[in-house]
Amino acid sequence: MNNLNSNVPCATPSEGAQDQSVTSLDVLVVGAGFAGVYAVHRYRLQGLSMLCVEAASDVGGVWYHNCYPGARCDVQSFDYSYSFSRELDQEWIWPERYSGQPAILEYLRHVVTRFDLRRDMVFNTRVTAARWDDEAARWLVETDTRRRFSCRFVVLATGALSAPKDPDFDGLKDFKGQWYQTSRYPHEPVSYAGKRVGVIGTGSSGLQCIPVIAETAQHLTVFQRTAVFSKPARNHKIPPEVYAEQRARYPEYRAELKKSVGAVNMPAGTQSPFELDEAERERVLEAFWNNGFLNMSSAFKESPYDLAANAIVVEFVHRKIRSIVKDPQVAESLCPKDHPVGSRRPCIDTNYYETYNRPNVTMADLKKDPIVRITPDGIATRDKHYPLDIIIFALGFDSICGSQTRIDIRNGEGLSLAESWADAPLTYLGYLTPSFPNLFFVMGPGNPSVIANCITMSETDSDWIGECIAWLDRNGKSRIEADEKTAIDWMQLVSDIADKTLYVKANSWYMGSNIAGKPRRFLSYLGGYPSFVEISKRSASEGYSGFKVS
């Protein structure tokens, strides 16, 4: 949709709903990140009575909470933005190639103001439970403010990376200093000047905050559990002439983006390393390393799938790390040796490896010397004690489905979603699950979700859901859910495609391996964005084949 000022009337939610009163709606959207913000815009244009409920005090989702030092998107700004409004493309200016958290949050706030979306949003209100009333064909939704909603449809725009993995270290409650999570960072400034700081975790968040904290901390100790592959982001200000060119070709750029596998403008290598001599392989790898955005795991056409081809890339990155980090022992600890490049979330950084050359930075390799407990004044590993004033936990998330299963959602028989998904999440296309009618997921398990451009997926999913609701209304239908056999077959296809790649060779949050007791299974569709759109559109054109409609 590119209609900036639609004249479609919007039904107004019932007024005066406070405490235990019930607000009656067509659609309740849960979450006001990128997905929820677009959903509000989309369903308002459709004329549905609708409200968005957000636990935080403002829009932003992950970009509201993850305001730690150095927080930045690892997808280029031109790609990581809405495509529904050509006017928005023309009026907004991204300052950098990779936008920082403040700029992204400002963008979302601008969109909400620009399209007057805030009047259909409720903040500081967390959805705690939802019960399906089979007779009424409606969801009764409860919140922590005692406000309740009765709605025909629930749309969970809760995010694939929004349910934090909380620290569970022994002794944390006795720590006398300050501690923070990157995933729930305070909005007021935190000073590290003159402080002994420890950062636990070296995923994307850790890689971003470590160099920034090191600049002012008296001393920084990095507690590395798993070494990761990273490369320089080559971030920079966007020159005015580049922006002028981008504005002139935004429609074509968006079209190209949606033809790509991940809905991002990221070319992949087309050559085989086995057909190139050593000098030519090195030239290709150097080009990928220096580009800033190109994924190292895609340097050669076989490297995402073939261990031998991947090993050539691994060896190159190891050489880069050893050339940057002066201490040979630290460099070896920073070289990942237990997973192929690309099998965990690829990282890009600004001076991450260089930070270990600073005299005020220490590496604690937890593979060699694991943490035993948090003490009142620091962290004790098996062999050493590290005195600390501040601890930063960069532990990541219960990804893909954690934000949905943490809500007490129950169907007409009283079965909870968490119980239903105990062995593995089950959806068709990531949109609906069996036995839970009218419960839609944006970027749910079985969707391309975190493997594709999340903003493009948010729009794609919300459009599909909106069109589905319109079809149900036109055809006098009141409920829809995934067909169980179709969902089982779909999730098996998701697994089968992943099994052909090297993703399954790593213990990663992609596989659920970072959460104790979580089933180890790849949950994102790797068949490509265009393929997914084709399959989902075909289902819709066939009267929502693969779903049970009644």
C-alpha positions in Angstrom: 0.0 0.0 0.0 1.3 3.5 -0.8 -1.8 5.4 0.1 -0.6 8.0 2.7 -3.9 9.5 3.6 -6.7 7.0 3.2 -10.3 8.1 3.6 -11.3 4.6 4.7 -13.3 5.1 8.0 -12.0 3.3 11.0 -14.3 1.8 13.6 -13.6 3.2 17.1 -13.0 0.8 20.0 -15.5 1.1 22.8 -14.8 4.0 25.1 -14.1 4.1 28.8 -12.7 0.7 29.2 -10.9 0.7 32.6 -10.0 -1.9 35.1 -12.2 -4.9 34.7 -14.4 -3.6 31.9 -14.2 -5.3 28.6 -13.3 -3.6 25.3 -14.9 -5.3 22.3 -12.8 -5.3 19.1 -12.3 -7.0 15.8 -8.6 -7.3 16.2 -6.2 -7.0 19.1 -2.6 -6.5 18.1 0.0 -7.5 20.8 3.3 -5.6 20.5 4.2 -2.2 19.1 7.5 -2.9 17.4 8.0 -2.6 13.7 5.4 -5.4 13.1 2.8 -4.0 15.5 3.1 -0.5 14.2 2.5 -1.6 10.6 -0.3 -3.9 11.6 -2.1 -0.9 13.2 -1.8 1.1 10.0 -2.8 -1.8 7.8 -5.9 -2.9 9.8 -7.1 0.7 10.3 -7.1 1.2 6.5 -9.2 -2.0 6.3 -11.8 -0.5 8.6 -11.5 -3.0 11.4 -12.0 -2.0 15.0 -8.6 -2.5 16.4 -6.2 -1.7 19.2 -2.5 -2.4 19.8 -1.4 -3.3 23.4 2.3 -2.7 24.3 4.0 -3.6 27.6 6.6 -0.8 27.3 5.9 2.9 27.7 6.4 3.7 23.9 6.7 2.1 20.5 9.9 0.4 19.4 9.8 -3.2 20.6 13.4 -4.5 20.6 14.6 -1.0 19.6 13.0 0.4 22.7 14.5 -2.0 25.1 17.9 -2.6 23.5 19.4 0.8 24.1 22.7 -0.4 25.3 25.9 1.4 24.3 26.7 0.8 20.6 23.3 -0.8 19.8 22.9 -0.8 16.0 21.1 -2.6 13.2 23.2 -5.1 11.2 21.0 -4.6 8.1 21.5 -1.6 5.9 19.1 1.3 6.6 17.7 1.4 3.1 16.6 -2.2 3.5 15.6 -2.0 7.2 12.7 0.3 6.7 9.1 0.2 5.7 8.1 0.0 2.0 4.4 0.7 2.3 4.6 4.5 1.7 6.6 6.1 -1.1 6.1 9.5 0.6 7.8 8.1 3.7 10.7 7.0 1.6 11.1 10.5 0.2 10.8 12.4 3.5 12.9 10.3 5.8 16.7 10.6 5.9 18.8 7.9 7.4 22.1 9.3 8.8 24.2 6.2 8.4 24.6 3.1 6.4 23.8 1.1 9.6 21.5 3.0 11.8 22.0 3.1 15.5 19.3 2.4 18.0 18.4 6.1 18.6 17.8 6.7 14.9 15.7 3.6 14.5 13.5 4.5 17.4 13.2 8.0 16.1 12.1 6.6 12.8 9.4 4.4 14.4 8.1 7.4 16.4 8.0 9.5 13.3 6.0 6.8 11.5 3.5 6.6 14.4 3.1 10.4 14.4 3.1 10.7 10.6 0.2 8.2 10.3 -1.5 9.2 13.6 -1.3 5.6 14.9 -0.8 6.3 18.6 -4.6 6.8 19.1 -5.0 3.1 18.5 -2.3 2.1 20.9 -2.3 1.3 24.7 1.1 1.4 26.5 2.4 0.2 29.9 0.0 -2.8 29.5 1.2 -6.3 29.2 -1.0 -9.1 27.9 -0.9 -11.9 30.4 -3.5 -14.4 29.2 -5.9 -15.1 26.4 -8.8 -17.6 26.5 -10.8 -18.8 23.4 -14.5 -18.9 23.9 -15.6 -21.6 21.4 -19.3 -20.7 21.6 -18.8 -17.0 21.0 -15.9 -17.5 18.6 -14.0 -14.8 20.4 -10.8 -14.3 22.5 -11.0 -12.9 26.0 -7.6 -11.2 26.6 -6.4 -10.2 30.1 -3.6 -7.7 31.0 -1.6 -6.8 34.0 -3.5 -3.6 34.3 -6.8 -5.5 34.7 -8.0 -4.2 31.4 -9.7 -6.9 29.3 -10.5 -7.2 25.6 -13.0 -9.4 23.7 -11.9 -9.8 20.1 -12.5 -11.9 17.1 -8.8 -12.1 16.2 -5.6 -11.8 18.1 -2.4 -10.9 16.2 0.8 -11.6 18.1 3.3 -9.1 16.7 5.5 -9.9 19.7 8.8 -10.3 17.9 11.1 -13.2 17.2 13.9 -11.7 19.3 12.1 -10.0 22.2 11.8 -12.6 25.1 15.1 -12.1 27.0 17.1 -14.9 28.3 17.5 -13.8 31.9 20.7 -14.4 33.9 20.5 -17.4 36.2 24.0 -17.4 37.7 24.4 -18.5 41.3 25.1 -15.6 43.6 23.7 -12.9 41.4 21.3 -11.7 44.2 24.3 -11.1 46.4 26.2 -8.9 43.9 26.7 -5.5 45.5 27.5 -3.6 42.3 25.2 -2.7 39.4 24.1 -5.2 36.7 22.2 -4.7 33.5 20.9 -6.8 30.5 21.5 -5.5 27.0 17.9 -6.7 26.2 16.4 -4.6 28.9 18.8 -1.7 29.2 17.9 1.4 31.2 17.0 4.5 29.3 18.8 6.8 31.7 22.6 7.2 31.1 24.9 4.6 32.7 28.5 5.8 33.4 31.4 3.3 33.1 34.1 5.9 33.8 36.4 4.6 36.6 34.5 1.3 36.8 35.6 -2.3 36.5 33.1 -3.8 34.1 32.4 -7.3 33.0 30.4 -8.3 29.9 29.1 -11.8 29.7 28.2 -12.9 26.1 29.7 -12.2 22.7 26.8 -12.4 20.3 25.7 -9.4 18.3 24.8 -7.3 21.4 28.1 -8.1 23.1 30.1 -7.3 20.0 28.4 -3.9 19.7 28.7 -2.8 23.3 32.2 -4.1 24.2 34.2 -1.6 22.1 32.1 1.3 23.3 32.3 0.4 27.0 36.1 -0.2 26.7 36.5 3.5 25.7 35.6 4.8 29.2 35.8 1.9 31.6 38.7 1.7 34.0 38.9 -2.0 33.0 36.7 -4.3 31.0 36.7 -8.1 31.2 34.9 -9.9 28.4 33.6 -13.3 29.5 33.4 -15.2 26.2 31.3 -18.4 26.2 31.4 -19.0 22.4 33.6 -17.3 19.9 31.7 -15.9 16.9 32.5 -15.0 13.4 32.4 -11.2 12.8 33.7 -8.8 10.2 34.1 -5.0 9.9 30.8 -3.2 9.3 32.5 -0.4 7.4 29.7 1.9 8.7 29.7 5.5 7.4 27.6 8.6 7.0 25.4 8.5 3.9 26.5 11.2 1.5 23.7 13.6 0.2 24.4 12.6 -3.4 23.9 8.9 -2.5 20.6 9.7 -0.8 19.4 11.7 -3.8 20.1 8.7 -6.0 18.4 6.3 -3.6 15.3 8.5 -3.5 15.1 8.5 -7.3 15.1 4.8 -7.5 13.4 3.7 -4.3 10.5 1.8 -6.1 12.9 -0.2 -8.2 15.1 -0.8 -5.2 12.2 -2.1 -3.2 11.2 -4.4 -6.0 14.7 -5.8 -6.3 14.8 -6.4 -2.6 11.6 -8.5 -2.7 13.0 -10.7 -5.4 16.0 -11.6 -3.3 16.2 -14.7 -1.1 16.4 -12.8 2.2 14.5 -9.7 1.1 17.7 -7.8 1.4 20.0 -6.5 -1.3 22.9 -8.8 -0.5 24.4 -10.5 -3.5 25.9 -14.0 -2.9 29.0 -15.6 -4.4 28.4 -17.5 -7.7 31.8 -19.1 -8.0 33.1 -22.4 -6.5 36.3 -22.1 -4.4 37.4 -25.4 -5.9 37.5 -23.9 -9.4 39.7 -21.0 -8.4 43.4 -20.8 -7.7 44.6 -19.6 -4.3 45.1 -16.0 -5.5 41.6 -15.7 -6.9 40.0 -17.3 -3.8 41.8 -14.7 -1.7 40.6 -11.9 -4.0 37.0 -13.0 -3.5 37.3 -13.4 0.2 39.0 -10.0 0.6 36.1 -8.4 -1.4 33.5 -9.9 0.9 35.5 -9.0 4.0 35.9 -5.4 2.9 32.4 -4.8 1.7 30.8 -4.5 5.2 27.5 -6.1 4.3 28.1 -9.2 2.2 27.9 -12.3 4.3 31.2 -14.2 4.6 29.3 -17.5 4.6 28.0 -16.7 1.1 31.4 -15.9 -0.4 31.2 -19.0 -2.6 28.1 -20.8 -3.9 28.9 -23.9 -1.9 30.0 -22.4 1.4 26.5 -22.3 3.0 26.1 -26.0 2.4 29.5 -27.7 2.0 31.9 -28.1 4.9 35.0 -28.2 2.7 34.0 -24.9 1.0 33.0 -23.4 4.3 36.4 -24.4 5.8 38.2 -22.2 3.3 36.2 -19.2 4.5 36.8 -20.2 8.2 40.5 -20.3 7.6 40.5 -16.8 6.0 38.6 -15.3 8.9 40.9 -17.0 11.4 43.8 -15.4 9.6 42.1 -12.0 9.8 41.6 -12.3 13.6 45.2 -13.4 14.2 46.4 -10.4 12.1 44.4 -7.9 14.2 44.7 -9.3 17.7 48.2 -8.9 19.0 48.1 -11.4 21.9 48.3 -14.9 20.2 46.5 -16.6 23.0 43.6 -14.2 22.9 43.5 -14.4 19.1 43.2 -18.2 19.3 40.3 -17.9 21.9 38.6 -15.5 19.5 38.8 -17.9 16.5 35.6 -20.0 16.4 36.5 -23.7 16.0 33.2 -25.4 16.9 30.9 -24.3 14.1 31.0 -23.4 10.4 30.9 -19.7 9.5 27.3 -18.6 8.9 25.7 -21.4 11.0 25.3 -18.9 13.9 24.0 -15.4 13.4 26.6 -13.6 11.3 27.9 -10.5 13.1 29.4 -7.2 11.8 31.3 -4.9 14.1 33.2 -1.7 14.6 36.7 -2.3 16.1 35.6 -5.4 18.0 38.8 -7.4 17.5 40.9 -4.3 17.9 39.4 -3.7 21.3 41.4 -6.7 22.7 44.6 -4.8 22.0 43.7 -2.1 24.6 45.6 -2.3 27.9 42.3 -2.0 29.9 40.7 -5.1 28.3 41.0 -8.7 29.4 39.5 -11.8 27.8 38.2 -14.6 30.0 37.7 -17.7 27.9 34.9 -19.6 29.6 35.5 -22.7 27.6 38.8 -23.0 29.4 37.8 -21.6 32.8 34.0 -21.5 33.3 32.0 -19.2 35.6 31.3 -20.8 39.0 29.2 -18.1 40.6 28.7 -14.4 41.0 30.2 -13.1 44.2 29.3 -9.9 46.1 32.2 -8.1 44.4 32.7 -9.8 41.1 32.7 -13.1 39.2 34.4 -16.2 40.2 35.5 -18.7 37.6 36.9 -22.1 38.4 40.5 -20.7 38.5 40.2 -17.0 39.1 38.2 -14.2 40.7 37.5 -11.0 38.7 36.6 -7.9 40.9 33.8 -5.9 39.2 31.7 -2.9 39.8 29.2 -3.5 36.9 28.1 -6.6 35.1 26.5 -6.5 31.7 24.6 -9.6 30.6 24.4 -10.0 26.8 22.7 -13.4 26.9 20.3 -13.1 23.9 16.8 -14.3 23.7 14.4 -17.2 23.8 14.0 -16.8 20.0 11.3 -17.4 17.4 8.6 -18.6 19.8 9.5 -17.4 23.3 7.5 -14.2 23.2 4.3 -16.2 22.3 4.6 -19.1 24.7 5.3 -16.8 27.7 1.7 -15.6 27.4 -0.8 -17.9 29.0 -2.8 -18.6 25.8 -5.4 -21.3 26.0 -7.8 -22.8 23.5 -11.4 -23.9 24.0 -10.3 -27.1 25.7 -8.0 -25.3 28.1 -4.8 -26.4 26.4 -2.1 -23.8 26.6 0.0 -22.8 23.6 3.1 -23.6 25.6 1.9 -27.1 26.2 0.8 -27.5 22.6 4.3 -26.5 21.5 6.2 -28.4 24.2 7.8 -30.8 21.8 8.1 -28.3 18.9 6.1 -25.4 17.6 3.6 -26.3 14.9 2.2 -23.8 12.4 1.4 -23.6 8.7 3.4 -20.8 7.1 4.1 -19.4 10.5 0.6 -17.8 10.5 -1.7 -20.1 12.4 -1.4 -23.2 14.6 -3.9 -26.1 14.9 -6.5 -26.0 17.7 -6.1 -22.3 18.3 -8.6 -20.5 16.1 -8.1 -16.9 15.0 -4.7 -16.6 16.7 -2.3 -15.1 14.1 1.5 -14.8 14.4 3.6 -12.2 12.7 7.0 -13.9 11.9 6.0 -17.0 13.8 7.8 -20.3 13.7 7.8 -21.8 10.2 8.0 -18.4 8.7 11.2 -16.9 7.1 11.2 -14.6 10.1 14.8 -14.0 11.4 16.4 -15.4 8.3 14.8 -12.7 6.1 14.4 -8.9 6.4 12.2 -8.5 9.5 10.6 -5.3 8.3 9.7 -6.7 4.9 8.4 -9.9 6.6 6.3 -7.7 9.1 4.6 -6.0 6.2 4.1 -9.3 4.2 2.7 -11.1 7.2 0.4 -8.3 8.3 -0.9 -7.9 4.7 -1.6 -11.7 4.5 -3.4 -11.7 7.8 -5.5 -8.6 6.9 -6.5 -10.1 3.6 -7.4 -13.4 5.3 -9.7 -11.6 7.8 -11.3 -9.7 4.9 -11.9 -13.0 3.0 -13.5 -14.6 6.1 -15.8 -11.6 6.5 -16.8 -11.6 2.9 -17.6 -15.3 3.0 -19.4 -15.3 6.3 -16.8 -17.3 8.1 -16.0 -16.8 11.8 -12.9 -18.9 12.5 -9.7 -20.2 10.9 -6.8 -22.4 12.2 -4.0 -24.5 10.7 -4.9 -27.9 9.5 -2.8 -30.3 11.7 -1.5 -32.6 8.9 -0.6 -29.6 6.7 1.2 -28.0 9.6 3.1 -31.1 10.4 4.1 -31.5 6.8 5.1 -27.8 6.6 7.3 -27.9 9.7 8.9 -31.1 8.3 9.7 -29.2 5.1 11.2 -26.4 7.1 13.5 -28.9 8.9 14.3 -30.8 5.7 15.5 -27.6 3.9 17.6 -26.6 7.0 19.2 -30.1 7.1 20.6 -29.4 3.6 22.5 -26.4 5.1 25.2 -25.9 7.7 22.9 -24.1 10.1 22.2 -27.4 11.9 25.9 -27.9 12.6 25.9 -25.3 15.3 24.4 -25.0 18.8 22.7 -21.6 18.3 19.6 -19.7 19.1 18.5 -20.5 15.5 18.3 -24.1 16.8 16.9 -23.2 20.3 20.2 -24.5 21.8 20.7 -21.4 24.0 17.6 -22.3 26.2 17.8 -25.2 28.5 15.1 -27.8 27.7 14.0 -26.2 24.4 13.6 -28.7 21.6 16.6 -28.5 19.2 15.0 -27.7 15.9 15.5 -25.1 13.1 12.3 -23.1 13.0 12.7 -20.6 10.1 11.8 -21.3 6.5 15.0 -21.2 4.4 13.4 -21.7 1.0 13.6 -17.9 0.3 11.3 -15.0 0.6 10.0 -15.1 -3.0 9.1 -18.8 -2.6 7.4 -18.2 0.7 5.3 -15.4 -0.8 4.3 -17.6 -3.7 3.2 -20.4 -1.4 1.2 -18.2 0.9 -0.5 -16.4 -1.9 -1.4 -19.7 -3.5 -3.0 -20.9 -0.3 -5.1 -17.6 -0.2 -6.1 -17.9 -3.8 -7.4 -21.5 -3.1 -9.7 -20.4 -0.3 -6.9 -20.7 2.3 -6.0 -24.3 1.5 -4.0 -25.8 4.4 -6.2 -24.1 6.9 -9.5 -25.2 8.6 -12.1 -22.6 8.0 -15.6 -22.8 9.5 
